[in-house]
Amino acid sequence: MGSSAWRQTWGLRVFADPRFVRLAIAFVLVIALAYRVGQFASFASAAQWGYDFSAYWLAARHLLYGEPIYTAAQLTGQYVPQGQFLYLYPPFVAVLAMPLAWLSPDSYGPAAWVWALGGAVIAVAVVLGVARLEGLAPTARRALFLLGGAFAFPPLVAELALGNVHLLLLGLLALAWWGVRRGGRHGDALAGVAIGAASLIKLFPVLLVLWLALTGRWRAAGWALFGAAALAVATLPLTGVEPWLDYPGVLLNLGPPAYATDALAPAVWLGVVLPPLAARAVVLGLGAAAIAWCALRLDERASFGVAVAAAVLVAPVLFQHYLAIMILPLLLGLRSALDGPSAGRVALGASYLAMWPGQQPLLGAWAWVLNRAIPTLGALGVPATLARWGPRGRPIG
């Protein structure tokens, strides 16, 4: 069958009608969004609600009362990075949560609603802002399609319910991309400080400093380092010096997840054959190499998307809801794919859908294929698609 023969085939030719395709996509999105609303409502009344946010709330509460934010077990040896109320992050995140802990000192539940609302606002702002910046949504209808695709994305819904920091990171990294697109002194400062702030929330965004340097943005790279240092110093009156001195030990003592039911980190997969630290070092090296290769060969939009995706994938602890950050490289990849071959669009769409599966106990011993393998391949597929089909070294239009 020729490349266009399907357009004349009964039963298939309807898919050549753009109006039908739009209607079909809208119909599927409405069903998916209705399901996500019900799923979120279920999470909001179950143990999942604010599960991760509870750690920030408790750490912030400890700061309010002058107590340590890390446990003795985290400082004395290897520990499992799983468990409610377990704080794994730099002290900066606890400082950000202090107003919510002060407003809701007796329970993290009400504060988690404020945190979730803030995350939803960030997600909407990122989708609409990047879509406008990249010319993806010239009409309100297309903007609604993109928003629907984002809120139908399971990692986003899970992130809203669990209350982790990844939507905050999504907003900061999108802000960094806006700074890159703006350029000049102010754009470099904006991009650098946004990446510096993101690196104080979780360490993996610091890899984007490598991208800044390799694309010749030395001023922005300097701003990233200065911004991170300045923000850390600004927290000292609230945290003191000790938590910052403790954090490197907390990071080095981080062990592999005890329950890898939905652990997607390449380092966890590799940890089956290598010691944990060696696995992390190998993945970090591969991630840095991918960022360097793409920064030197692809245009800035595609290579920035690869850098964001690679930074997420080098995280030693990576669960499905972390992939909410992938909304940014997916949007940048969509813009690049519109100018490229159809194979790139198909691969990007397949990667997006591959990150949808979750736990399915009915599969028994094969549940890991749906829980872990397919979402991991989907996450890896985003940078792989950009690296394979992204524009080669052309200026951003």
Steps between C-alpha positions, in 0.01 A plus 500: 500500500645837398560776747174672402294193403343480845333834429287321241433189712153456643506521878835681504440794272293672766825559691617723214224745588645757746157576641442136588847470655440807716161369608642157582785649704256727684274204578789294640626796704159561654480135609858506634444827688178372655690196621784717637251714694361187662851369561607823667187501718583145605859594584383806696309279743762223526845447650664640187380853572795722578724197556816677381394846613483368857881489504534868404232599751668310783847633413360854489333442835832383642663822378227703669582329830878488453517121458711289258343438160692177427472181708791335677466198269559721195825630646649176630472255210317384190123542520201423280375815321134410546252581772255769596645800688855406387675819386759442225559847360726801559384734782376748239180298442420497871533878504255528209247292695533700824204736431272200441625325815438819697147536362417131557715390797289202608441319172662497156170418325363856460843631402526225237192646328675837471811326366295306245317814386833673450625203297191506278545873436865443409405219260243719323744791480776281357281338235346827385823699532720256310227441241479874439877542497546218249197574284328172590161652581400772253135437592317445828392156380858384460589640841216298652625186323845551650359564846283191467799291400697629800228436758420160350868409554506258798829632650346848531191374682711284733732792568207721598372235740833402655622858526861459392715786367506413131240752385703770673803372308294496180418868550861598572637309200236653273601840639860414416399420142320835478824666611693310235256608231508860624880512492718793594609591851154483651415172330827343616437615856145362496606164355794465738317592819207271409737206449688588819176506699389169346832344602434596862171310490645186344856460382445360152415837331864602557578298187340782302798716594699268270253576220537875563878474478503283187263735318724796585284650773779547753332801652184297564708216646662748735159631602388144576789445741468846653120471530521162676764628741310822572172319565674250728663781700164678524352196677768488773312724747215246487695173471835565659816346355461145631230372258709614204803318642289189562348482153805357312502207745126452457555486125794258513315266737202479265438132424296338222121478540393200706185465289572538130137443399494817289863619526600625155850638562756355255738485799258265678478276193879499471532440873400138436851436364703785656540644851263798552769770490660348189161479327431865578843604375449315170154651447627847590784465249265384226258783574776761487631350175151513345462864601842585357442313173162663439612848611774492236286357218134591540329835497446659840135405536558130441822486700343681798218244492758220504684669788184524713400140427853368562524692828179334620620155398829520691313543831582199720140485621243531223135402516227551243367826643849657462432487125268799531816700417499329158216733400764761412716284269182355350382850408840596361515168316156558353613834360811339350299205366258729316789611281640149451400163355184323612711226663610750763139590583402135522798421728422797726134401525597141579737621774223713652255209506763256628530711817130439578497145645499442874457216744298201386506214755294277269814444291659321792869430449493700175363817661846658481470522121207741529603665827867562422627387161258680269505836689882483516516445125257789452715732709813394312313540172455877546872593486566220250235643265641851529855373446397301192258739331576837656618777264876501455656827606243732348419825683172510688229661292 
